[in-house]
Amino acid sequence: MNYLSFVVLTKNTSNIPVFGPIWNLIVSFLGYVMNAIYLLLDKVGIPNIGLAIILFTLVTRIIIFPTSIRQQKSSRMMQLMQPELKAIQEKYKNKTDNASMMAQQAEMKALYEKYGTSMTAGCLPLLLQMPIIFALYRIIMNIPAYVPSVKTVYENVVNHIGVSDDVLNRLIQFGGENGLSTVLKQLHNLGVEDYDLSAQGNFIIDFLYKLNPVQWTKLSEVFPDASQVIQTAAMESAKINNFLGWNLSTAPSAYGFVPNRYWLIPILAGLTQWLSTVLMQKQNSAMSQGGEQSAQMMQSMNIMMPLMSVWFCFSFASGIGLYWIASAVFMILQQLLMNWYFGKKSDEEILQEAMARANAKREKKGLAPLDEKGVENRLRSMQDRLDTEEKKRMDLIAKQATKTKESTEYYNRDAKPGSLASKAGMVQKYNEKNEKKN
């Protein structure tokens, strides 16, 4: 069974080995959240996929908010550390010997301790967010897999048209004639022996969920015996997928490159993504202080990320675009909130809080607490030790040079012209003369 098959199957058969049990746990949990939100909306009389996606996005942003705060704190620490970090890097810039490299690592470790952070503090929150972000896309693209009441709408159609080779061939032909080439890649896997009827039915549900109103009408012509059921499902699908006049199962690309109101979704997605990256760059100014290469990288991301948002939201169903917009809007609000919160704190307050957290961890390990003066003393002691070792090395070289000179003068003091000792003295003087020129 290939990887693509796992991606498109509904929940009861999704088991992606690449991510393992942790992935399944995250997806299942977020799937329950999505279902709970939709059921709540259904109870108040507005069962709508669009509202469910927005509320679902809000809940997930709240869930990962603590990791965003940690990432922001780490960025602020990096900003405070930057001058001292650069000083250490400049100090060992052209030193590649083992002793210098070890000394540089020791100084950097002590510096990170001084600021109560670590080299991986900024990466860890982002790594924690990645599985959740991937899980969100999985759920948004296959909502029937996680919301049983939505799945029922499409399951009724599957029960009436059946699951057979004839049905699958007709769906494949229908997809090819109606611009559903992406979904066809999923359907082409339906005939293999690895899939039972239940799995094949789930494939068809995934396929039906991606149909827009025009495609639903054409589908009833392909299966005239089930046209009434298909029309009923089409009306229910249009009702739950309608959001402010947009059908969320319709991709903006379905109308080609002719401007229409669906174009607003990728445009808004690009604009909100751009605003989000600009706000993040302003707060995380430590990145721009990392050198010209880092600044150019940030500028490239500010351009590429919004353009990628526009392209993806133009190509996929509008539901994905709505999620992208909602996510960017909540990120903007979240960033404004964090900018305000961290803007109230002085550098000294941020440093003291970081030191307190570091000391709490050290206390659990039975280690002595750190303080800024203590770390600075360690750095000073380390520098004194390096200076002492360098002085000893230079003194040794000087002593050796003195001994060599005294020995040469001793053996050459009574040398006769033309003797071997005289010639050796001439060679030495020649070498010394050339060394001075070089």
C-alpha positions as CSV (number, residue, x, y, z in Angstrom):
1,M,0.0,0.0,0.0
2,N,1.7,3.3,-1.1
3,Y,2.1,6.5,1.0
4,L,-0.6,8.4,-0.9
5,S,-3.2,5.9,0.0
6,F,-2.6,6.5,3.7
7,V,-3.0,10.2,3.3
8,V,-6.4,10.1,1.7
9,L,-8.1,7.4,3.7
10,T,-10.6,8.4,6.2
11,K,-10.0,8.0,10.0
12,N,-10.9,4.4,10.4
13,T,-8.2,3.3,8.1
14,S,-5.6,6.1,8.4
15,N,-2.4,4.9,10.0
16,I,0.6,6.7,8.5
17,P,3.8,4.7,9.5
18,V,6.0,7.6,8.8
19,F,4.8,9.5,11.9
20,G,3.7,6.5,14.0
21,P,1.5,6.4,17.1
22,I,2.2,10.0,18.1
23,W,0.8,11.3,14.8
24,N,-2.3,9.2,15.2
25,L,-2.8,10.4,18.7
26,I,-2.5,14.1,17.7
27,V,-4.8,13.6,14.7
28,S,-7.4,11.7,16.7
29,F,-7.4,14.3,19.5
30,L,-7.8,17.2,17.1
31,G,-10.4,15.2,15.2
32,Y,-12.5,15.0,18.4
33,V,-12.1,18.7,18.9
34,M,-13.4,19.4,15.3
35,N,-16.3,17.0,15.8
36,A,-17.2,18.7,19.2
37,I,-17.2,22.1,17.6
38,Y,-19.4,21.0,14.7
39,L,-21.9,19.3,17.0
40,L,-22.1,22.5,19.1
41,L,-22.8,24.5,16.0
42,D,-25.4,22.0,15.0
43,K,-27.1,22.2,18.4
44,V,-27.5,26.0,18.0
45,G,-28.9,25.6,14.5
46,I,-25.9,26.6,12.4
47,P,-24.1,23.4,11.2
48,N,-21.5,25.1,9.0
49,I,-18.1,23.9,7.9
50,G,-16.8,27.4,7.6
51,L,-17.6,28.4,11.1
52,A,-16.3,25.1,12.4
53,I,-13.0,25.7,10.6
54,I,-12.6,29.2,12.1
55,L,-13.4,28.0,15.7
56,F,-11.3,24.9,15.2
57,T,-8.4,27.1,14.1
58,L,-8.9,29.4,17.2
59,V,-8.8,26.4,19.6
60,T,-5.7,25.0,18.0
61,R,-3.9,28.4,18.2
62,I,-4.8,28.5,21.9
63,I,-3.4,25.0,22.4
64,I,0.0,25.9,20.8
65,F,0.1,29.4,22.3
66,P,2.4,28.4,25.2
67,T,5.0,27.1,22.7
68,S,4.7,30.5,20.8
69,I,5.4,32.3,24.0
70,R,8.5,30.2,24.7
71,Q,9.7,30.8,21.1
72,Q,9.2,34.6,21.6
73,K,11.1,34.5,24.9
74,S,13.9,32.7,23.2
75,S,14.1,35.3,20.5
76,R,14.2,38.1,23.0
77,M,17.1,36.3,24.8
78,M,18.9,35.9,21.5
79,Q,18.5,39.6,21.0
80,L,20.1,40.4,24.4
81,M,22.9,37.9,23.9
82,Q,23.8,39.0,20.3
83,P,26.6,41.5,21.2
84,E,28.4,39.1,23.5
85,L,27.8,36.1,21.2
86,K,29.3,38.1,18.3
87,A,32.3,39.0,20.5
88,I,33.0,35.4,21.2
89,Q,32.6,34.4,17.5
90,E,35.0,37.2,16.5
91,K,37.5,36.2,19.2
92,Y,37.8,32.7,17.8
93,K,37.1,33.6,14.1
94,N,40.4,32.4,12.6
95,K,41.3,29.8,15.3
96,T,40.7,26.2,14.1
97,D,42.8,24.3,16.6
98,N,41.1,21.9,19.0
99,A,41.9,23.9,22.1
100,S,40.4,27.1,20.7
101,M,37.3,25.3,19.5
102,M,36.8,23.7,22.9
103,A,37.3,27.1,24.6
104,Q,34.8,28.7,22.2
105,Q,32.2,26.1,23.1
106,A,32.8,26.5,26.8
107,E,32.4,30.3,26.6
108,M,29.2,30.0,24.6
109,K,27.8,27.4,27.0
110,A,28.6,29.8,29.9
111,L,27.0,32.7,28.0
112,Y,23.8,30.7,27.4
113,E,23.8,29.8,31.2
114,K,24.1,33.5,32.0
115,Y,20.9,34.3,30.0
116,G,19.1,31.2,31.3
117,T,18.6,29.7,27.9
118,S,20.1,27.1,25.5
119,M,21.1,26.7,21.9
120,T,18.0,24.6,21.1
121,A,15.5,26.8,23.1
122,G,14.3,28.6,19.9
123,C,13.9,25.4,17.8
124,L,12.1,23.2,20.3
125,P,8.8,25.1,20.3
126,L,8.7,25.1,16.5
127,L,9.4,21.4,16.5
128,L,6.5,20.8,18.9
129,Q,4.2,22.9,16.6
130,M,5.0,21.0,13.4
131,P,3.1,17.8,14.1
132,I,0.0,19.8,15.1
133,I,0.2,21.9,12.0
134,F,0.4,18.8,9.8
135,A,-2.5,17.2,11.7
136,L,-4.6,20.4,11.1
137,Y,-4.2,20.0,7.3
138,R,-5.1,16.4,7.5
139,I,-8.4,17.1,9.3
140,I,-9.4,20.2,7.2
141,M,-8.8,18.3,4.0
142,N,-10.8,15.2,5.2
143,I,-13.5,16.6,7.5
144,P,-15.9,13.7,6.8
145,A,-13.3,11.4,8.4
146,Y,-13.6,13.2,11.7
147,V,-17.2,14.5,11.7
148,P,-19.6,11.6,11.5
149,S,-22.7,13.8,10.8
150,V,-20.9,15.3,7.8
151,K,-19.7,11.8,6.6
152,T,-23.4,10.6,6.7
153,V,-24.3,13.1,3.9
154,Y,-21.8,11.4,1.5
155,E,-22.2,7.9,2.9
156,N,-25.8,7.9,1.7
157,V,-24.6,8.4,-1.9
158,V,-22.1,5.5,-1.6
159,N,-24.8,3.2,-0.2
160,H,-27.0,3.9,-3.2
161,I,-24.4,3.8,-6.0
162,G,-22.5,0.9,-4.4
163,V,-18.9,0.0,-4.6
164,S,-17.9,-2.1,-7.6
165,D,-15.5,-2.0,-10.5
166,D,-18.1,-0.5,-12.7
167,V,-18.8,2.3,-10.2
168,L,-15.1,3.0,-9.8
169,N,-14.5,3.2,-13.5
170,R,-17.4,5.6,-14.0
171,L,-16.1,7.8,-11.2
172,I,-12.6,7.8,-12.7
173,Q,-14.0,8.8,-16.1
174,F,-16.2,11.4,-14.4
175,G,-13.1,12.9,-12.6
176,G,-11.1,13.0,-15.8
177,E,-13.8,14.9,-17.6
178,N,-14.4,17.4,-14.7
179,G,-10.9,18.6,-13.8
180,L,-10.5,16.3,-10.8
181,S,-7.1,14.9,-11.8
182,T,-5.7,15.2,-8.2
183,V,-8.5,13.2,-6.7
184,L,-8.1,10.7,-9.6
185,K,-4.7,9.7,-8.2
186,Q,-6.6,8.5,-5.1
187,L,-9.3,6.7,-7.1
188,H,-6.8,4.8,-9.2
189,N,-5.7,2.9,-6.1
190,L,-9.2,1.6,-5.5
191,G,-8.9,-1.6,-7.5
192,V,-5.9,-3.1,-5.7
193,E,-6.4,-6.1,-3.5
194,D,-5.1,-4.4,-0.4
195,Y,-8.4,-2.5,0.1
196,D,-11.6,-3.9,1.3
197,L,-15.1,-2.5,0.4
198,S,-15.1,-0.3,3.5
199,A,-11.8,1.3,2.5
200,Q,-13.0,1.8,-1.1
201,G,-16.1,3.4,0.2
202,N,-14.0,5.8,2.3
203,F,-12.1,6.7,-0.9
204,I,-15.3,7.6,-2.6
205,I,-16.5,9.7,0.4
206,D,-13.2,11.6,0.2
207,F,-13.9,12.1,-3.5
208,L,-17.4,13.3,-3.1
209,Y,-16.5,15.8,-0.4
210,K,-14.3,17.6,-2.9
211,L,-17.1,18.1,-5.5
212,N,-18.5,21.6,-6.1
213,P,-22.2,22.3,-6.9
214,V,-21.7,22.1,-10.7
215,Q,-19.9,18.7,-10.4
216,W,-22.7,17.4,-8.1
217,T,-25.2,18.2,-10.9
218,K,-23.1,16.3,-13.5
219,L,-22.6,13.4,-11.1
220,S,-26.4,12.8,-11.0
221,E,-26.3,12.3,-14.8
222,V,-23.6,9.6,-14.4
223,F,-25.7,7.7,-11.9
224,P,-29.3,8.4,-12.9
225,D,-30.7,5.6,-10.7
226,A,-29.4,7.4,-7.7
227,S,-30.0,11.0,-8.9
228,Q,-32.5,11.8,-6.2
229,V,-30.1,10.8,-3.4
230,I,-27.3,12.6,-5.2
231,Q,-29.4,15.8,-5.5
232,T,-30.3,15.6,-1.8
233,A,-26.7,15.1,-0.8
234,A,-25.7,18.0,-3.1
235,M,-28.2,20.4,-1.3
236,E,-27.0,19.3,2.1
237,S,-23.3,19.6,1.1
238,A,-24.0,23.1,-0.3
239,K,-25.7,24.1,2.9
240,I,-22.9,23.0,5.3
241,N,-20.1,24.2,2.9
242,N,-21.6,27.6,2.3
243,F,-19.8,30.5,4.0
244,L,-20.6,34.1,3.2
245,G,-21.6,33.0,-0.3
246,W,-18.5,30.9,-1.0
247,N,-18.8,27.2,-1.4
248,L,-15.8,25.8,0.6
249,S,-15.6,22.7,-1.5
250,T,-14.9,24.8,-4.6
251,A,-11.3,25.7,-5.5
252,P,-10.6,29.2,-6.9
253,S,-8.8,27.4,-9.7
254,A,-12.0,25.7,-10.8
255,Y,-12.9,28.8,-12.8
256,G,-9.5,29.0,-14.4
257,F,-7.7,32.4,-14.5
258,V,-10.9,34.3,-15.1
259,P,-11.2,36.8,-12.2
260,N,-14.1,35.9,-9.8
261,R,-15.1,36.4,-6.2
262,Y,-13.3,33.1,-5.2
263,W,-10.0,34.9,-5.9
264,L,-10.5,37.0,-2.7
265,I,-9.6,33.9,-0.7
266,P,-6.0,33.4,-2.0
267,I,-5.5,37.2,-2.0
268,L,-6.6,37.5,1.6
269,A,-4.5,34.5,2.5
270,G,-1.4,36.1,1.0
271,L,-2.0,39.5,2.6
272,T,-2.7,38.1,6.1
273,Q,0.4,35.8,5.8
274,W,2.5,38.8,4.8
275,L,1.3,40.9,7.8
276,S,2.0,38.0,10.1
277,T,5.6,37.6,8.9
278,V,6.2,41.4,9.1
279,L,5.0,41.5,12.7
280,M,7.2,38.5,13.6
281,Q,10.2,40.0,12.0
282,K,9.8,43.3,13.9
283,Q,9.6,41.5,17.2
284,N,12.3,38.9,16.5
285,S,14.8,41.6,15.4
286,A,17.6,39.3,16.7
287,M,17.4,37.5,13.4
288,S,18.1,40.6,11.5
289,Q,21.2,41.2,13.7
290,G,22.7,37.9,12.7
291,G,24.4,39.3,9.7
292,E,23.6,40.1,6.1
293,Q,22.9,36.5,5.2
294,S,20.2,36.2,7.9
295,A,18.6,39.5,6.9
296,Q,18.4,38.4,3.2
297,M,16.9,35.1,4.3
298,M,14.2,36.9,6.3
299,Q,13.4,39.2,3.3
300,S,13.1,36.2,1.0
301,M,10.8,34.5,3.4
302,N,8.6,37.6,3.6
303,I,8.1,37.4,-0.1
304,M,8.0,33.6,-0.6
305,M,5.6,32.6,2.2
306,P,2.8,34.9,1.1
307,L,3.2,33.9,-2.5
308,M,3.1,30.2,-1.5
309,S,-0.1,31.0,0.4
310,V,-1.7,32.5,-2.6
311,W,-0.8,29.6,-4.9
312,F,-1.9,26.8,-2.4
313,C,-5.2,28.6,-1.6
314,F,-5.8,29.1,-5.3
315,S,-5.2,25.4,-6.1
316,F,-7.0,23.7,-3.2
317,A,-10.6,23.8,-2.1
318,S,-11.7,27.2,-0.5
319,G,-12.0,25.5,2.9
320,I,-8.2,25.2,3.0
321,G,-8.0,28.9,2.1
322,L,-10.4,29.8,4.9
323,Y,-8.3,27.9,7.3
324,W,-5.1,29.7,6.1
325,I,-6.7,33.1,6.5
326,A,-8.1,32.3,9.9
327,S,-4.8,30.9,11.1
328,A,-2.9,34.0,9.9
329,V,-5.4,36.4,11.5
330,F,-5.2,34.6,14.8
331,M,-1.4,34.6,14.5
332,I,-1.5,38.4,13.9
333,L,-3.6,39.0,17.0
334,Q,-1.4,36.6,19.0
335,Q,1.7,38.4,17.8
336,L,0.3,41.8,18.7
337,L,-0.6,40.5,22.2
338,M,2.9,39.1,22.7
339,N,4.6,42.3,21.3
340,W,2.5,44.3,23.9
341,Y,3.3,41.9,26.7
342,F,7.1,41.7,26.1
343,G,7.2,45.4,25.2
344,K,6.3,46.2,28.8
345,K,9.2,44.3,30.2
346,S,12.7,45.7,30.5
347,D,15.8,43.6,29.4
348,E,16.7,43.2,33.1
349,E,13.3,41.8,34.0
350,I,13.5,39.3,31.0
351,L,17.0,38.3,32.1
352,Q,16.0,37.8,35.8
353,E,13.0,35.6,34.8
354,A,15.1,33.5,32.5
355,M,17.7,33.0,35.3
356,A,15.0,32.1,37.8
357,R,13.7,29.4,35.4
358,A,17.2,28.1,34.8
359,N,17.9,27.9,38.6
360,A,14.6,26.1,39.2
361,K,15.8,23.4,36.7
362,R,19.3,23.3,38.4
363,E,17.7,22.9,41.8
364,K,15.8,19.8,40.6
365,K,19.1,18.3,39.4
366,G,20.8,19.2,42.8
367,L,23.1,21.8,41.2
368,A,24.1,25.1,42.7
369,P,22.1,28.2,41.5
370,L,23.5,30.5,38.9
371,D,23.8,34.2,39.1
372,E,24.9,36.7,36.5
373,K,28.1,37.7,38.4
374,G,29.0,34.1,38.9
375,V,28.8,33.3,35.2
376,E,30.8,36.4,34.4
377,N,33.5,35.3,36.9
378,R,33.6,31.9,35.2
379,L,34.1,33.7,31.8
380,R,36.8,35.9,33.3
381,S,38.5,32.9,34.9
382,M,38.3,31.0,31.6
383,Q,39.9,33.9,29.8
384,D,42.6,34.3,32.4
385,R,43.5,30.6,32.1
386,L,43.7,30.9,28.3
387,D,45.9,34.0,28.6
388,T,48.2,32.2,31.1
389,E,48.5,29.2,28.8
390,E,49.3,31.5,25.9
391,K,51.9,33.3,27.9
392,K,53.6,30.1,28.9
393,R,53.7,29.0,25.3
394,M,55.3,32.2,24.2
395,D,57.8,32.1,27.1
396,L,58.8,28.6,26.1
397,I,59.4,29.7,22.5
398,A,61.4,32.6,23.6
399,K,63.6,30.4,25.9
400,Q,64.2,28.0,23.1
401,A,65.2,30.8,20.7
402,T,67.6,32.1,23.4
403,K,69.2,28.7,23.9
404,T,69.6,28.3,20.1
405,K,71.3,31.6,19.8
406,E,73.7,31.1,22.7
407,S,74.6,27.6,21.4
408,T,75.3,29.0,17.9
409,E,77.4,31.9,19.2
410,Y,79.4,29.5,21.5
411,Y,80.4,27.1,18.7
412,N,81.1,29.9,16.2
413,R,83.1,32.2,18.4
414,D,86.5,30.8,17.4
415,A,85.6,29.6,13.9
416,K,88.4,30.1,11.3
417,P,87.6,31.5,7.9
418,G,86.7,28.7,5.5
419,S,86.1,26.2,8.3
420,L,83.0,24.1,8.6
421,A,81.8,26.1,11.7
422,S,82.4,29.3,9.7
423,K,80.3,28.0,6.8
424,A,77.5,27.0,9.2
425,G,77.6,30.5,10.6
426,M,77.2,32.0,7.2
427,V,74.2,29.7,6.4
428,Q,72.6,30.7,9.7
429,K,73.1,34.4,8.9
430,Y,71.7,33.9,5.4
431,N,68.6,32.2,6.8
432,E,68.1,34.9,9.4
433,K,68.3,37.5,6.8
434,N,65.7,35.9,4.6
435,E,63.4,35.3,7.6
436,K,63.5,39.1,8.3
437,K,62.6,39.8,4.7
438,N,59.7,37.4,4.8
